[in-house]
Amino acid sequence: MRTIKYPVREEWEGLCARPEIKREDLEKVVGKIIEEVKNEGDEAILKYSRMFDSIELADLKVTAKEIEKAASMVDKELKESIALAKSNIEKFHSSGITDEGATETVPGVVCWRENVAIQKVGLYIPGGSAPLFSTVLMLAVPATIAGCGEIILCTPPMKDGSVNPIVLYAASISGITRIFKVGGAQAIAAMALGTATIPKVFKIFGPGNQYVTKAKEMVRLMGTEIDMPAGPSEVLVIADKDADPAFVAADLLSQAEHGADSQVVLVTDSPMFAEKVGVETEIQLGNLPRRDIASKALANSLFIVLKSLDDCMEFSNYYAPEHLIISTSDPRYLAKKVVNAGSVFLGKYSCESAGDYASGTNHTLPTNRHAMVSGGVAIESFMKKITFQELTPEGIKNIGPAVEKMAEAEGLRAHKNAVTIRLASLEKE
């Protein structure tokens, strides 16, 4: 961890840089994978399973028997915890469904919008050393509530060729039964392009490493929509001298253990508090099973001391963190100033872990400063709003002359004529 004291604003841009693989290398590797999946389909996926995972798969599909067996392998208390999380996610996301009333813009012209579910969506669940079964809930539950017609899930298999049983269990209770054993950029390519086994979808959701994120960005240019470029995880904590150093250290480490490319940032107005957090972080780090991973993330992380909490908030908005924790004596004061963040946690007891698992909010969030322009996954992410309008004879009379004039000014005579013939027909009645 580096401690930077009172950096001038000209230095902020550099402090906001995330660790990343050289872009040209990343695009070259991912581009090759996408091209091979496009040309060779399942064979390319099986090849990359051998290459990256050292697994020889006979079938990419997860069978009903595997899903059924998975349920018996999950202990009762964990099932109860998953059920609580699922219930809260359902409650929170269901509240986001709103019906818009019709608007009569002028007499006889009525316009409205209706929510329509995206018919085919693909969910990506990272695997590796920490299979994110919680992400299954975060994506599958709102997709199901939205009413998506076809929902598939891709996730990397374990070394024995099976899928983590908790991932399968979480998928099954969320209504997802079409699951495929494929991870990485090749999974994104398969869902975007379609293969003999894996169906093509219209929109892809889910976090992943930089290869997965780059694949999502590249298939988007090919016509498949994505939720967001959700890359390596990150958290920024704003804390004052009254915060609890142990709490803040725990929050920083909870992100650092995600992966070596995760980034954690503490921003405070108290140099002494930063020192206390540094000491506490080292103490807690020594007790973590994933301390080697967390240590690598901490090497790229920052403690930043600024002159005031307002400056801390200004820096946070400039950084645009995926997760923002405000642990100050008056967190709601700073909360009013938040303009760039994926998800915000207020007060000393609002740990980011709560949002990751069971509070009900979604943990699939924008990273790498994308929080400047987008929010996290929500129920509307799985829907599109289709506009409708209906004009009566009175309505076409009221706006028709304006439409004719505007169309003529743009040189679009057919547009004008579509109105003119209707107005003429009304004059004959």
Secondary structure, DSSP 8 states (H G I E B T S, - for coil): -EEEES--GGGHHHHT------HHHHHHHHHHHHHHHHHHTHHHHHHHHHHHH----S-SB--HHHHHHHHHTS-HHHHHHHHHHHHHHHHHHHTT------EEEETTEEEEEEEEE-SEEEEE---TTS--HHHHHHHHHHHHHHT-SEEEEEE---TTS---HHHHHHHHHTT--EEEE--HHHHHHHHHH--SSS---SEEE----HHHHHHHHHHHHTT-EES----S-EEEEEE-TTS-HHHHHHHHHHHHTT-TT-EEEEEES-HHHHHHHHHHHHHHHTT-TTHHHHHHHHHT-EEEE-SSHHHHHHHHHHH--SEEEEESSSHHHHHTT--S-SEEEESTT--HHHHHHTSSS------TTGGGT-----GGGGEEEEEEEEE-HHHHHHHHHHHHHHHHHTT-HHHHHHHHHHHHHHHH-
